[in-house]
Amino acid sequence: MKIQHFIVMISLLIFSSSAFAYRCVIDMRKIDEALSKQPAINEVQAQEIRKLRAEGEALHNRGKHKESIEMLHKALEMLGVH
């Protein structure tokens, strides 16, 4: 019985990590698409958004998906994308 619980917990951990990783890529794509449409933001805001996106990508590449999503969502909020 304990082995089954352990297997289920490991499976959930692996699945949730993969889902977070996929979410990062989607959010980065949304930021890139929004920036390509020349949004109504000033240069300071654009630089901050690019910085947040770069930090989010770096965190994603290091496997820190929760932190990556937090950074990327800040950039999306600044762009008004949900």
N, C-alpha and C positions, 0 to 999 in steps of 0.2 A: 504494500500500500504506500509506503513512504517513497519507494522508487518511482511509482507512478506520479506522485505529487512533484517530485524532483524533475522528472522528465517534462511535465506540463510547465513548470516554472521556467526551465531552461528554454523551452519552445517559445513561451511568451516573451522572454527577454530577447531572444534572437529576432522574433517577428517585430517587436516594437522598435528595436534599433534599426532594422531595415526600413520600417515605415518612416522614421524620423529622417533617415538619410535621403530617402526619396523626396520628402517634403522640402528639404533644403534646395534640391535641384529645381523643383517647381518654383519656389520663391525667388531664386536667383534669376530664372527665366522671366518671371513677371516683372522684376525690377529692370532687367535689360530691355524688355519690350516697352515698358512705360517711359524709360529714359530716351528710347529711340523716337518716341512720338513728340519730343520737344515739349515737355510739360511746362506749365506756367509756374516755374520756380526760379529763384535767383541763383547766381553762381555759387554763393556760399552754401545754400541748401543742396545744390547739385553735388558739390564736393563732399559734403557730409554724407549724402546718400551713397555716393561711390565708395567712400571710406567704410561705411557700415556694410555694404555689399562685399567688399574685399575682406573685411574681418569675418563676415559670415562664411565666406568661401574657405578662408584659412581654417576656421574652426571645423567646418565640415570635413576638410581634408585630413584633419587630425582626429576625426572620429567623435568630435564633441558636438553632436547634432542638436541637443537641446539648446545649448548656448548659441549655436549657429542660427537656429530658428528665431531666437530672441533678437539677435542683431538684424536679421533679414526682415523681421516684422517691423522693427523700428523704421527701416528704410521704406518699407511698403506704406506705413502710416504717413510718413512725410510726403509720399507721392500721392496719397489718397487712394491707394489701391487696396482692396480687401480680398 
